Amino acid sequence: MPLVDDIARAELEQLSARGLLRTLEPLRTPPGAEIELRPGERLVNLCSNDYLGLAGDPRVAGALADGARQWGAGAGASRLVSGDFLPQHELEGALAALAGTEAALLFNSGYAANCAIVPVFAGPEDLILSDVLNHASLIDGCRLSRARVEVFPHRDLAAVERLLAKTPARRKLLVTDAIFSMDGDRAPLRELQALCDARGALLMVDEAHATGVFGPRGAGLCAQEGVQPALRMGTLSKALGVAGAYVAASRAVCDLLVNRARPLVFSTALPPALACAALESLRIATGPEGEQRRARLWSNVRRFAAGLEALGRPASADSPIVPFILGDPDTAVQVAARLRELGHLAKAIRPPTVPAGTSRIRFALSAAHSAAQVDAALAALRTALLVK
Ligand SMILES: Cc1ncc(COP(=O)(O)O)c(C=O)c1O
């Protein structure tokens, strides 16, 4: 019987040999456009999902501290026991108002939300259609549901139509990212909604990278596209700069989730202080300052995409996520290392996060970046590619 350390070391060696080993390295500074990793190593952060630059905002951090003073550090129990506090309800009301839905319900993370929601609405007698590039949390939600899962080619409406037409399943659920997390492109939400409506399927949209970034008052891509899916999930952890997630839906849907969603029922609730921080972040993101931050964000996205085009690598300006595909994992790691030497943090993304042969640098732009930082990032990328 091998010791657990022997098992771990053997697996780590295999990962390392394939260029797929990942390690942790803590930041020495709060989140922001500029961060410090090794002592004295200042880097422009080009790989955070802090799209509006709110994660390090003193007002949001202050609301967290004030919230903790008033409500304590932790919720102490699942919401169904004694972990349900007023700030969580206030936040749910604000999120529902933003989404234009009857209700909203919080989860501890986007990952937990997807694992929670999908199995409540699809089971062994049902069919789930899932875009091949959906986030791992949706994939895991599908697995937990024990439904039959048909993975369709990326954004392929003809495949969706075919799959929806032929199924005898009791219930059909189509799940998609709104913004694909590693490619930054958008799901064809209007077309997907029309196909689902025509075939009596439920549509679930993951707005993790769309909340705060798209739509009126940052309400998301569904709001921008005028789509009202049955289940709309979003996160508080990315543009809103805090942690946690929500589903915006009807009251009945939220009530059923309170009864059946295992990550909600069997897990300690999101601390109420975090709800206080998210309320402050939401106040900023949905107000005039949010509009200004979104304008800066989109200006940075367009500037970066134009710069890539000038490098001969046209990129869409569909979202703040801009992938730069390099192919094999070693090349991606080398280019990331070179960027870091040049003062820029943009991590290599490798399988299994992305399909084999598509290892990449995933750039993420933020309203916190200055135009000069965007230009410097492009110059660093040009140099890093030459050295490769
Ligand atoms: C599309 C998508 N859904 C869900 C998640 C999970 O969200 P969270 O980081 O809040 O767990 C992420 C991010 O990691 C994501 O990119």
The ligand as a MOL file (V3000), in Angstrom:
LIG
                    3D

  0  0  0     0  0            999 V3000
M  V30 BEGIN CTAB
M  V30 COUNTS 16 16 0 0 0
M  V30 BEGIN ATOM
M  V30 1 C -18.3300 31.1760 -16.1260 0
M  V30 2 C -17.9910 30.9920 -14.6780 0
M  V30 3 N -18.9350 30.4960 -13.8620 0
M  V30 4 C -18.6980 30.3270 -12.5650 0
M  V30 5 C -17.4880 30.6610 -12.0030 0
M  V30 6 C -17.2610 30.4230 -10.5420 0
M  V30 7 O -17.4700 31.5940 -9.8320 0
M  V30 8 P -16.7600 31.7820 -8.4090 0
M  V30 9 O -15.3410 32.1730 -8.6970 0
M  V30 10 O -17.5420 32.8400 -7.7220 0
M  V30 11 O -16.8260 30.4730 -7.7080 0
M  V30 12 C -16.4930 31.2040 -12.8120 0
M  V30 13 C -15.2060 31.6680 -12.2840 0
M  V30 14 O -14.4080 31.0880 -11.7190 0
M  V30 15 C -16.7370 31.3450 -14.1980 0
M  V30 16 O -15.7820 31.8000 -15.0020 0
M  V30 END ATOM
M  V30 BEGIN BOND
M  V30 1 1 1 2
M  V30 2 1 2 3
M  V30 3 2 2 15
M  V30 4 2 3 4
M  V30 5 1 4 5
M  V30 6 1 5 6
M  V30 7 2 5 12
M  V30 8 1 6 7
M  V30 9 1 7 8
M  V30 10 2 8 9
M  V30 11 1 8 10
M  V30 12 1 8 11
M  V30 13 1 12 13
M  V30 14 1 12 15
M  V30 15 2 13 14
M  V30 16 1 15 16
M  V30 END BOND
M  V30 END CTAB
M  END
